[in-house]
Amino acid sequence: MEETTGLESEHLKKVLSFYPFEVSNIILQSSRSGRTMWEVETEEGLKILKQAHMHPKRMLFIAGAHLHLLQNGLPITNIHKTKRGGFCIGSDGYAYVLYDKHQGKEVIYYNKEQLEKVLIYAGKFQQASEGYVPMQESKIRSRLGKWHKLYRWKLQELEGNKRIALSFPDDVFSTMFLEYVDKMLARGKRALQEIDDPYYDQWTKEVIASNSFCQQDFTLARFAEIDDAVFMKELHSITSDLPVRDLRIILNKVMKKMSVWDTNLAIHMLSAYDSENSLSEKQFRILWTDLSFPHLFCAIAHKYYLGQKRSWSDEKYIWALQNIIALEDSKEEFLQSFSDIYHEIKSNSGGK
C-alpha cells in the first residue's frame, strides 16, 4: 500500500470532506479495472473509499442495492451517507462510495467448506435482493429478457473469430481454436433453441415483478470469512437478471481454477444454494442451458482476437484455451445427466 501525495491527496480530502468523519490518513490500497480503493483512517475506524470510472447515476443504482441488502439483514459491510444524506459522490467522470473496512480469513476457490458457505450466502443474497426499488435518478442495468440477443451476439462473434482463425494457418492458438469451435457453435445454437421454451419468458416476468438482482461479477475476492461465517466486504456491481446467472458464473469460475468439471463439487455447491433459495426443476433446466452455452470459450477467443490482454504472452493464451477446452469436455457428462443430478441436489438440500 502507498500513501497518497500532492494533488491526488487534496482531491481525496475534498471528496472525504462530504462525509461526517475526521480523516487522519489516506493510503492507496489497490487500482485496477477502472476502480481505485483507498484505506481511510478516521476517528470511527478504518473505511474504504472506492473510486469507479462510471456515471454517478450507475453508482447510485449499486449503492441503493447495497443499502437494500443491508436493511434486509444480509451480512455486508456498512455503507456511509454523506453529510447531506447521499450514498455516492460524482466528480470529473468518477463516482465515489465510502464503506467500513473489514478484515477476515481469505475465501478461496479450493476450499470446499468455504464454497458451501459462499453458495448458502448466494441463496440468501438472492432472497435479500427482492423488492429493490432504485432511487429515481438511478441508471439501472438489466439483462432480463435479453438472453436471446446476448447468445446470438456471442455466436455471431464466434463465427467471425472462426473466419479470422482460418486466415492464420500457422498460428498455434488459431489451430487449436479451429479444432473445437464447431463443437462450441453447435452447443451454443442448441442453448439458443432451449431458451425458446415458454418458461424462460414466464420466469423472466416473475423476476421483473420481484424487483430482484444478481451480482454483475460473482467472485470470491469480495468476501471474507469472519467468525466462521461468510461476509461481503464490497458490492462491486449488480444487474437485474435471472438468479441462475450468479450460479453459472461461480460454477464456471471454480471449475476453471481446477481445469476440470467436478460434478460432485457442483452438486455440493448447488445443494448448498438450494437449501437457502430453492429452485424448481424448470429453473434448474435454465441453469443447465446457460452452463451449456460456451461463455468461457467465447470469452477467451474475444480476448485473443481483439488483443484485450496485451500483457499476455502467446503461451498464456494457449494455456488458457487448453484449460477451457479441458473444462468444457469434462462438463459434457454433467450436462447430459440433468435428471439424476437434479434429484441428488434436491435430496441433499431437503428441497422438493
N, C-alpha and C positions, 0 to 999 in steps of 0.2 A: 504494500500500500504506500502511496506517496502523498505528501502534504501538498495542498493547492497553494499557488502563489500568484501574485500580480493581478492582472485584470480578471482572470477566472475567479479568484478568491473574492474580489469585490462584487462581481456579478452574483456569485452564490450567496454572499451575505445579504445582498439586496433581495434575492428570492426568499431566503430564510426569514427576512425581517417581516414578511407577511404572516408568519406563524408566531404563536404566543409562547416562544421559548427563548431563553438566553443561550446563545451559542458560544462555546468556548474553543472549539476546534473543528476543522473540516478536513477529512482525509479521503483521497480518491481510493475507491475500493475496486472498481472494475470499469472497463469501457469496451464494448463490442456490440456489433449488430445494431448500431443506431441508438444504443441505450448506455448511459453512463450512470454509475451509482457512487455516492459518497457516504461515508460514515460521518455522522454529525454528533458531536458531544454536546449535550445540553444538561441543564440542572435537573432534568427529569429522566436522565439516562440516555443511552445511545439510540439514535434514529438513523434511518436510511433515507436520503434524498435521491430520488430517481429522476433522471432527465431522459426523455424519449423524443426522438425526432418524429413527431406526429402532430396532427391537428389537436389542439386542446379539447375540441368537442369529442374527438375519439377517446382521449384520455378520460374525459368526463363519463363516457359510457362504461369504461373499465372501472373507474373509481367508484361509480354508483353501484356496480355489481359487487365490488369488494365490500362496500358498506352493507349491501343486502345480505351477503353471505355471513358477515359478522353478526348482524342483527338476528339472523336465523340460527345462530348458535354454532356455526362451523368453526373449528379451531384454525384461525387465521390471524395474522398479525393485525394490530390495531392501526387504522389509517387516520391521519390527523386532518382536522379542519384548519383553514386559515382564520385569522382574526375576524374576517368578515363572513365566516361560515362556508367558504368554498372548499371543494375537495381536490382541486388541481389549479395550477397556475400556468398561463401561457405567456411565452416570451420569445420573440425572434425565431419563430418556426419550431420551437420546442415546447414540450409540456412537462410539468413537474408534479410529483406527488411526494408526500412525506409519510413514513410509517415507522413503527417500532422495529428495532433490530433484535432478532432472536438467534441464539446460538444453541446448537444441539448436535446430536450424533448425525453424521452424514448418512443419507439414504442412498443406497447403491443398487445397481441393476442385478447384481449377482447374489443378493441375499433374499432367499425365498420367504423368510418370515417378514421382512420389511415390505416385500412386494405384496404380500397378503394384506398388510396394514394399509398400503397405498391404495389398493383396489377397494377395500372397505371404505376408505376415505373418499374415493371417487364416487361410490354409490351415494354417500352422504352429501357430497358436493352437488350431485345432480338434483337430489331432493331439495337441498337448501337453495338452489338456484331458482326454483319455481316461484312464480309470482313477481318477478322483477319487472318493474315499470321504470325505464330510464327517464332521467330528467329531460325536459322538453328540448333543451339545447343540444342534447347528446347526438353524436353521429354514430349510428348503430352499424354493426356488421352482422350479416346473416347469410348462411348458405342453405337455409331451409328452402326446399323446392328447387334447388339448383344442381342437384347431383347429376341429372342428365347432361346438362350443359358442361359441367366440370369433367365428367367422364369423356364426353365427345371431344372436348378441347385437348385433353391429355392423349387420347388415342390419335387424334389428328397430328399432334406434335410428334408422337412416337413414329407415325408413318413418315413424317418429314425427316426425322432423325435417321430413319432407315435409309432413305434416299441419300442423305449426306454420307452415311457409313459406306454405302456402296461405291461412293466416289473415292474412298480411301482404302484400297485393297491391301496395302502394306501396313496399315495401322492396326496394332495388336488389339487395342480396345474395340475398334470397329469390327474386327473379325470375330471377336468373342460376342459382341453385341448382336451381330447378324445371325449367329448360331442359335440365339434364344428369342429374338424379337418376335418372330411369327407366333411362337407359343404364347407369349405375353399379350400380343394383339388379340389372339383368339380368346384368351381368358378375359381380357378387358371387354370384348364385344359381348361375351356371354353375360358378364356382370351388368352391362348396359341394358340388355334384354330383361334381366331379372328385376331391375327396378321399374319395369313397366307394370309389375304386379300392383293391383289397385291398393294393396295395403300400404305401400310406400307413401302414396298420396294421403291416405287416411291418417297414418301416423304423423306425417308432416303437419296436417291440420291440427291434430291433437297437441303437438309440441308448440305450435304457434299459439294455441289457446292457453297453454300452461305458462307462457312467458318465461321459459327456462333458457339456459345457455350452457355451452361447453367451454373448456379451455381452448384457446387458439392453438397452443402447442403444449401438449401434456408431456412434461419432462420432470425427472426426479430432482433436478437441480433446484427446483422451487420449494423443496421440502426439507425438513429436519425432523429427527426423532427426539422428542423431549418427554422425559418421564415415561418411556416405553410407548408413547403414542405419536402418531404422525401429525405434524403441524405444518401449515403452509406459510412460508416466510415471505412470499411475494405472489401477487396475482399478476402474471405477466401480460396476458391479454385474454379476451373472450370472443366468442362468436355464437350466434344462435344457430343451432344445428341439432340433428338427431343425437341422442345420448351415445349411440354406438360409435360416433366419431372419436370420442376420447378413448374408447376401448380399442379401436383399430390402431390408433396412434401408439398407445403404450404397449400393446402386444407386439406390434412390428418393431418398436424400438428395443424392447427387451430381447426378442429373438435375434435381431440383427447383431446385438452385442455378442451373442453366443454363436453366431454363424450357422445356426440350425434351428428348425422349428421343433420345440419341445412340447409335444401335445399334453403330456401330464402336467407340466407347469402352466400351460394355457388353461387347462381345466381348473387347476388350483386357483389361478387368478380370477377367472370368470365366476367361479363358485363364490369367492370372497365378495366380489362386486354384487352378485345376485342376492347374497344374503342381506344386503342393505337396500338395493334398488332392483327388485325383481323384474325381469324382462320376460315377455311371452315368447312362445315358440316362433311366431311370425317376426317378432322383433329380433330374436337371435338369428333368424334366417337373413335379415337385412345386414346384420353384422358379418355373417359369412360371405355375403355378396361383396361387402366393402373390403373384406380381407382377401377375397379372390382377385379383386382389381389390382393391377400391378403398380400401385402407387410408388413403391420404392424403386422399381426398375425404371419407371418414367422419370423419377427424380434424379437418379444418377446420370441418365442419358441427357437430361436437361442441363445439368451442371457441366457435363463434359463438352457437349457441342456448343453451348453458349459461353464456355470459358468462365463460368461463375466463380470457380475456386482456383484463381490464378496461382495461389501459393502451393497447390497440389502438384506433385510430380506425376508423370505418366504412370509410374509404378503404383502410386497411391490410388489413382483412378482405376487401374486394372484390378488391384486388390479389392477395392470397394465393389466393383462389378462382380467379381468372383464370389464375394461374400453374399451379395444379394441373390445371385443365381442359385447358390447352395441353399439359401434360406427358402426361396420360392419353390425349389424342387422338393425340399423336405416338408413343405407345408401342404403338398398335394393330398396326402393321406388324411390329414386333419380336415381339409375342405370337403373331402368325399365321405366323411363319416359323421355327418351332421346329426342324424337321429340318435345314434349311440352316445355321442358326446353331449348332446343336449340333455338327455335323460341322466347322464352322470353328473352334469352340472347341477341339475335340479335335486338330485339325490344328495349331493354334498352340501348344498346351500339351504336345504329344507324348504325350497320353493315348490311351486305347483305348476 
